[in-house]
């Protein structure tokens, strides 16, 4: 089945290219061309167009937080004193290295964060000494992650 996308760049071939890169972001373009039975230059052109269309936002490495010494991983919701503070809080959160994700959300919280810390004490310091001091932060509610059951990319096929 071919999915319907809002971007006209997303045809079946591009879906297959993205699927292969999602499984192995380091896959050589020449290996993609062999797998899909197309020319290497066509793979280059397709990936360039996918990047220009902002469908592929880049190629990154994925780090293992636990192996790098971040034993505490939390998801933290922030309620704001007033809604108008959300954007300025997010800007300041971006400056805290341990805050690795920040999402604007609906419901009880205005912002939802993923935070990494070396241990619970370090997490407490990040929360109380870096986050709670930001103007407009009302309260926080944190959930400690015991580990990820899975993580995956969005489906394209």
N, C-alpha and C positions, 0 to 999 in steps of 0.2 A: 504494500500500500504506500502511495506517495502522499506525504503530508502537504497540506496547503499552508504556505507561509505568506506573511504580509510583504516580504521582500522578494522581488522578482528574481534576484540573484540566486535564490535557493531552488535549484532544480535537482533532479535525481543524482546527477554526477557530483554536484557539490555536497549533497547529503552524504554520499559515500566517502568523499574525501574527508569531510569533517568526522565521520564515524571512525575512520582509520586513525586520524590524528587524535581523536578523543581516547582511543585505546592505547596509543603510543605517540605522544607529542614529539618524540625525537625521531620518528620514522622518516627515513630519507625520502625525498620527493621521487627519486628514481625507483624506490621500492613501491611507492604509491602508484606510480605509472605502470609498473609491472603487474601489480595486483589488479588494477582496474583496466589494464590493456589499453592504455592511452599514452600519448607522448609525454616525456618529461617536461617539455616546454608548456604543454597544456596544463599540467599540474601547477607549474609556477604561475601561469596566467590566472588560473582559477583561484588559487590561494591569494594572489595579489588583489583580485576583485573582491574576494570575501573580506579581506582586511580593509579595503577602501569603503566597502558597504558597512563596515563596523560590525560585521557578524563575528569575525574572529578579531578579538581585541589584543592579541599578542600571544606569545609563547612563554610560559613561566615554568620554573621548577616548583615542585610541591615539597615542602619541608616537613619532616616528622617532628612535631613539637616535643613529644616525650623523649625522643632520642637526643634532642638538643637541650634537655634539662628542664623543660617546662612540664612539671608534673601536675599542675593544676590548670585545668581548662574549664572555663565557665561561660555560660550564656547569661547575660545580665540585662534586665529590663530597666529602663530609666523613665520615671514619671517626671514631668517638668512642672515648675511652679506656674508657668503660663505657656501656652502653645507657641507663642512667638519666640521662645528661647530655643526651639528645636534645632534650627540651622546653625546658630552660633555655638551651641553645645557640640554639635557634630564637627564643626570646624576645629574646636579645641581638642576633641577626642582624637582627631586625626594625628595630633602631635604626640600622643602617648603611644610609644612603640608596642606595648603589650596589648593594645586594643587593635585586633587584627581584622575585625569586621564591624560595621555599623550600618544598621538598617532603620529607615523610617517605617513605623508600623502603625496599624490601627489597634484599637482596643485600650486596655489598661495602660499600656506604655506608649510613649512617643518614640522612643529609640530602643533598639534591641542590639546588644553587643556580643561579640565573641572576644573573650579576654584570655590570654595565656600568662601564666606566672610560674616561677620556679617552685613555689609551694604555697600552702594556704596563708602563711604569714605575709608573704610577698603580695599575694592577691589582696589581702586586707589593706596593705599599705597603698596599693594602686587604687583601690576603691575609695578609701577614706582620705588619702593625701593628694590624689590626682583627679579623681572624678567628682567626689562630693564637694570639692572646693570650686568647681566651675559654676559661674553665675547662672541661675535658672534651674539647676538640678534640684528636683524635689526629693525624690527617694529612689532607691534601687532595690531590685529583687533579683537574687542570683541563684542559678541552678548549676551545680557542679556536674561536669560530664565525666562519666566513668569510662568512656571510650566510645568511639564511633562504630555503630553497627555497619554502616556503609556510607560512602559518598560517591556521587556520580555526576556526570555532566547532564545537561538537558538533552532530551531525545531529539534526534533529527531524522531518524529513519523509523 
